[in-house]
Amino acid sequence: NNSINSKKASVTKRRPSGKTGGMAPTTIAALAVGGIVVGALTAGVGLVASMVVVGIGAAAGGGAAAITQGGKSEKEKFLTLACDSYHDAERWTDAIETQIRELGDSLYDFPLIRGPSSGLASRNAPPEKKLESVEQWIRWSKWKLNSVLHGIRIFEQDKIITPTGTGAGTGTGDLTHTNKQFQSETAQNYGSRLLRVNVGMAASPYDVFTILMNMPQACLSGIIRSCRVIESMDNQTDIIYMELNPVYLPPTSTSPRDLVLARYWKHNNDGSYVICLDSIEHREYPVRSGFVRAELHGVYIITPPKADIDSEESQTGESLLTFIGQMNPRGWIWEWGDFRTRILQEFILHIVDVRDAVCIERYTQVQFDPTVERSTVATTRNLPVTTPNGTGGNSTSSSPSLATTPPFALPAEMWTEADPSTFKIRGPTYLQDHVKASSAESVFKLLGIDLFEVPDTTRNIASHPRNRVFQALQRGEDTWVFVVNIMVPGPPFFSFVVYFQGDKKQFEADTPFGRVAHPFFFGNDDDFRNNRFKLIPKVVDGNMVVKMAVKDTPTLLGNKLKQYYYRGDNYFELDVDVGSSSVARHTVGIALGYSKAIVVDMGFCLQGNEENELPEVLMGAVSCIHLDTASAKKL
């Protein structure tokens, strides 16, 4: 596991202090382990460092005392062992390293959750040489009804039944007594019970997974005020910051809470997904004024129907979302009335928001605004053309031009023209052999990219008075541009606008591209356009979640999303409404969440369906490099 970073420290001898009653000469064995890794392992499986040491006792043998020490930096953590002999020190060190490697290897082999005996980190956990998987823990756990809120049944852990002889060192199969002791300790020490909720979802496991990873605005109508990624660790781990609204517990309301959570996930072979959450500390996100830093440990389990596990419908029908969690709200809370558990109950109800966000996308949204355009093609009115010298024509290099004025909203280091040869598109004999080939040089030239923050979904952005295309037309420039406006729903709402410079003569040429481009740009058939405009995305550098969400398959966007077309004197604009599809909205939302850590290439192409329309060629290609949405310009 490349996230494991351990090394043996030097073994030294400590001299006796000389005082009466001083320690006998001992050997110190120190092990330096990356603090983040130990934190992820111990938090992820509900263990504290002392339990890890106890857990390897059988492997190492001998006695040892352990303390933890912090290094100069936050990531330097040391576990120091005091042993009776040099031989024992080496055995302990080797055993610890072996255990860490096993934990690292199994980190993504099973969903991580709290320890098997109680569902939470427990300092009284029995010695174990290897960790129990969460599937085993769930299989052992028994639940009873806790309450029914808003039609949702909430369960609490009742007891754990294990096979005879494997029950936490008791030698029996019934751990009910042990669990009752745990529940009593939990009420005093941790703050709330361990609760579980199951809710059916009218969406595939993948769709529910993307919603939970993205937490769109539709999911923020309850206790969760906001949720955002603050650091991406690796392909299956990130850190999120979550704000919670105050909860009304008569006779008063609580203070707002916030959470800093390590989030890690996996996709199982049976089609299910697991997302684990564990509270951690993050030096860049200390406790904010007016908030109380709560502690949460939980897991989402998203499973497909049994009958659909081996069928294609498993990704298109329905799923079951289970959330298991325990929360310590911290801060001052009424001691009577089990208010701490009631706060967790309110948090669990965010599952209802997720269910509603899934369901609402299955139905048509009625549009009551009579001013909404019914036609998807509009032609802008003729505008007066003026230039500094009173004549039209191209602007000179020393004069303002569409490519330079105003400056592009995105810094130049965040975008560039992608290499068209890296895109595979239909070759000249595709209709016979389905062989794809690398694209020739792009037909259009990339001018640049604007990223606008807009008050609402904004169509025909090229006609906006502050847009470069509109201003260029007023200056008298006759540069023709192809504008792709990708409208990202919010809030905040964004318009990702790509500008390509083209030559109208290319549309008149008797070439495979010209035969498709002429009716596309100069015709009036939107169905034709919807079935010809193709986007080819590629995640060049990004984590597993983004690569899973953004497939590198050519897509006719007009068959999946609403597209709008606008033709002006000096431009043709294609608007893509990401908000018209729940899947697209969540996919783009995930990509935006990781935008500063990924590189994405996009190719735009007109699909050739006839032999005289092949081979295809890219109209243009763009590469987005670690895009920062904070650079967006308000329009």
N, C-alpha and C positions, 0 to 999 in steps of 0.2 A: 504493500500500500504506500503510494508515494507521499501521503500526508503524514506518515509516521516518521519522526525524526528523533532517534534516540542514540545515545552513545554512552559508553562506560566512562566514568570519571576515574581519576587516579585513586588508587587505594592507599591510604596512609595509615600509620600507627599513631594513636594518641597516647601520650605519656600520662601517668597518674598525676593527679593534682598535688599530691604531697600532703593533703589534709587528711586527718583521720576520718575514716568512713568514706574516703574517696573511692571512685570507681576503679576496678581492676583495669589493667591495660586492655583496651579494646581496639577493634579494627573498624574503621569507618569505610563503608562502601557507598559512594554517591552515584546516583543515576540522573543524568540531565535529560529531560523529556520536554518536547515542545508543549508549552502550556495550553495552546488551543486544542491540540490533539487529546491531551488528558481531559480537558474540559468537555470536549465533544463525546469522548468515550464514557466518562463517568456520568455526565448529564444525560446522555442519550440512552443509557441502559439503567439509569437510576442507581448509580453506585457513587460512593464517596471514595476518596483515595485510600482511606483505611481499609475499606472492604476489598479493594483490589489487592492490598498487601496480605490481608487475611486469606483471601481467596487462593493465593499461590503458596500458602503455608505448606500444604501437602506436597507440593512439588519441590520446594526448597529444603524443608526440614529445618530443625534448629530454631532458636529463639532470636528475636530481633526487635528493636525499638525503632520507630519511624517518625520523622518529622518532615515537614515541607518547608522549603525556603524559597524566597523570591530572588530572582537575579536582578541585574541592572535594568533590564527592560521588562515590559509586561509579559513577553512571550517566554522569558527564561524562568522556568520553574524547576526546582531541584527536590528530589526525594532522597533524604539522607537516612541510611540504615546504620544502626550500631549493632555489631555482631560480636559474638564471643571469640571468633577465630577468623583468620584470613580465609580459611577454607569455606566457612559458613558465608562469609561476605561474598565470595565468588559465586557460590551456589544461589544465594538470594538475587544477586545481580543478574545472573543468567536466567533465573526463573522469571524475574520481572520483565526482562526483555522479551522472553518467549511469550509471556502473557500479553504484552502490548502488541506483539506481532499478530497473535491470534485474534485479539480484539480488532486490530486494524483490518485483518483479512475478512473478518465477519461483519465489519461495520455496515456493509451494504448487502450482506447476505440475508438479513432479516430486518423487518421493521423494528426500529428502536423505540422502547417505551420503558416504563418503570420496572423495577425488579419483580421477580415472579411471586414473591411471598406476599406482597401487599399492593403492588401497583405503583409504589413510590420509592424514592431513595430511603433506605433504612439503615441506620447504623447498627441495628441488631440483626442484620441479615446473617444467615448461617454461612459457614465456610463452604465455598464451592470452587472447584478447580476450573470449571468452564461456565460461561454465562448461559442462561436459558433464553431461548428465542421468544419473541413476543407472541408468535402463534401458539406456543405451548402455554404461555401465561394466560392468553385469552381462553384457550381450551379449558384450563383449570378454573378460571374465574366463574363464579355464580353470582347472579344479580337479582335484586328485588326491586319492586316499584318504589320510587321515592316520591314522585308527585306527577301531576298532569297539569301542564301550563299551556294555554292556547291550543289545546288539542294535541299537544306533543307529550308523549310519555317519557319521563326521565327516570332512569334506573340508577341505583347505587350498588356498589359492590357489597355482596352479602357474605360470601365466604369463598374459599379456594379449596377445591377437592383435587388431590393429586393421586396418582397410582400408589398402591400400597408399597411402603418402603422408600418412597422418594420425597416425602413431605418435609422438606426443610430440616432434616436431621431428627424428626420426631419418630420415624419408623412407623407412622400410621398414614392412612390415606385421608384423614379428615383433619383439616386445619382450621375448623370453625372457631375454636377457642383462641387460637393464635390471632386470627383476623379480628375477633372482637376486641382483643387487647390493642391491636393496631388502630381500630376505629376510635377507641378511647384516647390513645396517644395522639392521633391525628387531630381530633377536636381541640386538644389542648395546645399542640405544638405547630401544626401546619395550617389550620384555619378552616378547612372545609372537607367534605366527604369526597370520595372518588365517584364521579357521576358519569353516566353513559346515556347517549341518545341515538336512536336509529331513525332515519328519515328517508323515504323513497324519493328518488329524483327522476324526473321525466327527461333525462339526458344521459348520454353515454358516460362511462367512467372518465374518459379523456376530457370531455367538456366540463364535467364537474371539477376535475383536477385543475384545469386551466383557470376556472373561476376562483377556486381557493387560492391558487398561486398569485392571481392578479388582484383579487378583492376589488372588483369594480364598484362604482358609485352606488349601484343598486343594492349592494350588500352592506352599505354603511348607513342604513336607516335606523338601526337599533343601538346597541351598546357600543359597537365599534365606531369610533369617530373617523379614524384614518388608519391606513396601513401602507407602509412603503419599505422597499428594500434599501438598506443602508450599506451593505457590504456583501459582495459575492465571494465565497471562499473557494469553491471548486464546482465541478459539474453537478453535484448533488447536495450542496450545502450553501446556504446564505444566511444572512442576519437581517431581521426585519424589526422595524420600530412600529408599535401599535399604540394608538391613543384610545382610551375608553371614556365614554360619557359618564356623568354622574348617575348613580342609581338611587331612585327614591325609595327609601325604607322608612315608612312612617315611624316617628313624626318628622323626619328630616331627610335630606339627601346626602349622599356620600360625596366626598371630593372626587374629582376625576382621577382616574388611574392611567398609568402608561406601562408598557411592557417592552423589553428588549429581548428578543427571542432568537435562538439558533433554530433554523428550520432546515430539515434534511428529509429527503424523499427517495422513493424507489418505485419501480414499475415491475410487478411480479409477472411471471409467465402465464398465470391464469387470467390476466387482463385487469387485475386489481391494482390500485395505487395506494401508497401509504405516505403520509406527511406527518412528521413528528415536530413538536414544538417544545423547546426547553428554555426557560429563563436563564439569561447570562448577564454578565456585566460587560459594558463596552465603554472604553475611556472617552470616546467622542460623543457619547450620549449619556451624560450624568443625569441625575434626577433634576427635573425642571421645576421651577418655581410654580406653585399652584397645583402640582400633580403629586400623587403618591405612587412610588414604584412598586407595583404588584409582582407576584411570582406565579408563573403558570407552567404546568407540565401537561402536555396533552398529545393526542394522536388522532388524525383523520384516517379512516379506512374506507376506500371507495371500491365497491365490488360489483361486478356485472351479474346478471341473472344466471343461475346455474345452467339453464337450458341453452343459454347463448354463449357459453364460454368458448366453444369451438366453432362458432359461426361468425359470419361477417356482421350479423346484426348486433353483436355484442358491443360494437362501437357506435351504434345509431339509436338504440332503444331507450333503455332505462338502467338505473343503477341504485344501489343502496349506499347511503352515506352514514357512516358511524363516527361519532366523536366521543372520545373518552378523555376526561380531563380532571385536574385538581388544581385549585387556585388558593394561594394565600394572598388576600387583598392587601394585607398590611395596613398600617395607619390605624386610626381610631375607628372602631366599629362597635355598635351596641353589642354587649355580651349576651344579652338574652334574645330569644327568638330565632336562634340559628341564622343570624343575618349574614355571616360569612359564607355559608352555603347558598344563601339566596342570591348573593352576588354572582356566584358561579352559575346558578340556574339562569340568571339573566344573560350571562355570557353565552351559555349553551344555546340560547334562543337565536343566536346569529345564524344557526343552521337554517332557521325558517327564512331568513333573508336570502340565504344562498338558494334555497328551494324556490323562492319567488323569483329571484333573478333568472333562474333556469327556465321556469314556466312562462314568464312573461314574453320570452323571445319566441315562443311557439305560436303566438297569435298576432294577427295584424293589428298594428297601431292605427287607430282612427285619426285622420287628419281633419281638424275643424277649421283650419285657417283658409278662408276663401281666396287668399292672395297667393296661395301656393301654385307654382307653375305646373300646368298639366303636361306641357311639352318638355321633353328632355333635350331639345335642340333649340338654341336661341341665337339670334344674330344681333350683334351690337349695332346701335345706331351709328350713322356716320358722324365722326367728330371733326371739328375744324383742325386743319393741319397747319402748323406754323413752325418755322425754323428760325434760327438767329439771323440768317441772311434772306429770309422770306421765301426760300425755295425748299423743295423736298430733296430727298436723297439720303444716302448713308452718311452717318456721322463719321468724322475723321477720328484718328486715334487720340488726338489732343482734345477732342470734344466729348461731352457726356455721351455714353452709349448704353444700350440695353444690357450689355455684359458687365458694365462697371458702375452704373448709376441707377438707383442708389447702391451702396455696397451690399453684398449678399449677407443675409442674416446669419448664416452659418459660417464660422471661420474656415479658411481654406484648408486647414489641416484635418477637417472633419469630413471632407468629401473629395472625390477625384473620379475621373472617368475610368470605368472598369474595362479590363481587357476582353473584347468581344469573343476572342478565340476560346475562352474558358467556358463558354455557354454552348451546350449541345442542342441543336435545333434540327428541324426536318431537312434531310438532304435531298438531292435531285431525284433519287429513286425510292423515296420514303413510302409511296403508295404501294410499291411492289414488295420491298424487303423490310420496311419499318426501321431502316438504319438512319440514325441521326449523325450529324457532322458538326464540326466547329463552325461558328459563324464567321463570315468574312467581315471586313471592316464595317463599322456601324454607318448607317445611311446619314444619320444626323450627328451633329457635334454638340457635346455637352457644354452649356454656357455656365451653369451653376445651380445652386440650390438655395431656396429660402425656406426657413421654418418660422411660421407665424403662429402666435397665440391669438386666437380670435374669440369673440364673445359667444359665438354659436357656429354650428356647421355653416361654412361659407362657400357657396358655389360661384362659378364664373369669377374667380379671384383675379384673373388677368385684367378685368375691367374696373377693378378697384382703383380709385384715384391715386392711391399711394403705392400701387404696384408698378414695377419697372416696365411691364409691357404697355400699360396705359400711358405712362409718362413718355416712353419711347415713341409711341404713335403721335402724341401731341408735339414732340420735337420734330416730327416729320421723318423719322427713320422708317425704312421699308424692309428691315430685317424680319423675315418670317420665322416664327418660333412655334414649336410644339410644346405645349404646357401640360404636364401631368400633375394634378392637384389631388393628393391623397388626404382625405378629410378624416381626422382621427377624433372620435367622440370624447367628450369630457364630462364634467369639468376636470382639468382645463381642456379646452378644445384646441386642436392644432391643425394647421394646414401645412403639409409637407409638399413643397412645390418644386418640381424639377423643370428646367428650361433647356430645350434642345433647339439649336439653329438648323434650319433646313432650307432646301431650294425647291420651289414649286415645280421646276422643270423635271425633278425626279419623279413626280407623280404622273407626268405626261409620257414618260419614256415607256417604250414597249419592252418592259423587263418583268420578271416574275414579281418583283416588289411593286412596280408601277401598276400592274394589273389588279393588285389588291388595294394599294394605297389610294388610287384615284377615286373609287366609289366610297372608300372609308372617309377621306378628308373632304370630298366635294359632293358626296351624295347626301341623302336625307333618311336613309334606312337605319334606324337605331338597332334593329334586330341583327342586321348584317354586322354592324360595329361590335355589338355584344358578343358575337360568335367569331370574331377575328382578332380582337385585341388580347394579347397574351402577356402575362407577367411571369418571369422566371426568377425566383429568389434563390439566393445561396448564402448560407451562413458560413463565412470563411473562417471566422474565429468566434467561438461562443460556447457556453456550457450546454450540458445535456438537455436541460429544459427548453432552451431556445431552439436547439436543433430538432427536438421532438416536435415543437410547435410549428416551426417554419420549415416545411418540406421544400426540397429543391426540385419540385415537379412543376413543369409549365402549366399555368392555370388560365383558362378563359374567365377573367374576372367578371365579365358581364353576365355570366350564367350563375354566379354565386352572390354578387353584390350589385347594388344599384349604381349605374354609371350615368353621367350626364355629359352632354357634348355641347360645346359653345364654339362658334366660329366668328372671328372678327376680321377686320381688314388685314391685320398683320399677325394673326395667330389662330391656332386651333387648340382648344382646351378640352381635356378629358378629365372629368372629376370622378373620383372613386369614393363612394360613401362607405367607409369601414363600419359605421354604426348600423348599416342595414343588415348585418349578419352577426349573430351572437358569437359564432365560432371565430370569425375574423376579428371582431372587437376584442375578444379575450386573447387571441394570438398576438395581435398588435400590442395589446396592453402588457403582455409578458415581455415582448421584445423591447418596449419602451422602458420597462423596469430594469432591464439589463443593458440598456443602450450604451452606457458609458464603458461597458466591458466587452462589447462584441463588434465584429466587422461583418457587414452584410452587403452583398452585391445584388443588384437588381438589373435585369435585362428586359427591355420592352420590344415586342415583336408583333407583327401581323401574321396570323396563321394562314398558310397556304393549304387549300383543300383540293385543288386540282393540279394536274401534272404541269400545266403551264404557269402555275403559281409557285413552283418549287425550283431551286432550293430557297428556303427562307433566309432572311438576313435580319439582324437586329436593327431596329430603328435607332436605339441608343442604349447605353449601359452606364450605371452609376455605382460607385462604391461608397458606403457610409461607414466612417471610421470613428468608433468610440463617440458616437453622437451624444451631445449633452443638451437635453431639452431646456435647460436653464438659459441657453443661448437664443431661445426663441424671441422674436421681435413682436411686440404687440401691434396689432393692426386695427 
